[in-house]
Amino acid sequence: MIERTAAAHRAGLDSLFVGDHHVSPTPYYQNTPILGRLLAEWGRAPAGCLFLLPLWHPVLVAEQIGTLASIAQGTFIMQCGLGHGDPQFAGMGANIKTRPSAFEEALEIVRRLLAGETVSSSRRFRVTKASLALRPAEAVEIWIGASAMPAIDRAARIADGWIASPSLSKGYRGIPAEALIAGSIDEVTAQFRILGGLGYTDIIVRHLTNDQPKVLGSLERLEKVRAALS
């Protein structure tokens, strides 16, 4: 991941993000410590990480963001989502059935703490007179990932950005093969232009392989894709 971050930085890509998973059956670097390390390779471009808010205590989320935003050289972006999967929720002692209300409550608490308020709450999360001494120097953007209509409505209502994804039931991570973008520099550029025409402002790139030389080569080629798009 360190090599990939350095390669993405050399390619002039616009942002760096890491995800969020818990009780994973395969090795998974947790978001806040790994992003703290990767920021050393990244520079001044925006960066951020995903928080599956129903699985986190909101005061802890706000503290993690306050720390990361303080050491980041550029803008910090908080991505967040509901999370899914009974094993993940059971492993974290969270109730999957109450995740929408837990999500909205947690996000409200995080926002208020980052704004410098002293916060108390007694709903899904019990918080008494919490405050945050280490806060970001500038406002943190909040992007919400959503594919179901109620979640998309929520993103439109309370987020600065919507992270869209296909919601079909087959293919890589629920994405059908025809939705995946692969090919030559010209082919990828053309497909990215189509997405831009649909109104997308950012494209988050994830690779289907763990073959490090292939991933690094792809990041090098994305530099040319970015140049062609601009």
SULNORDA-V399966 format. One record per helix or strand of 2 or more residues. SS is the DSSP state (H for helix, E for strand). FROM is the first residue (numbers start at 1). TO is the last residue. Records with the same first field share a line. If there is no record, write none. Layout:
# SULNORDA-V399966
SS = FROM-TO  FROM-TO
This chain:
# SULNORDA-V399966
H = 2-10  31-41  53-55  58-71  86-91  96-114  149-158  177-179  185-197  212-229
E = 15-18  46-52  76-81  119-122  126-130  141-146  161-164
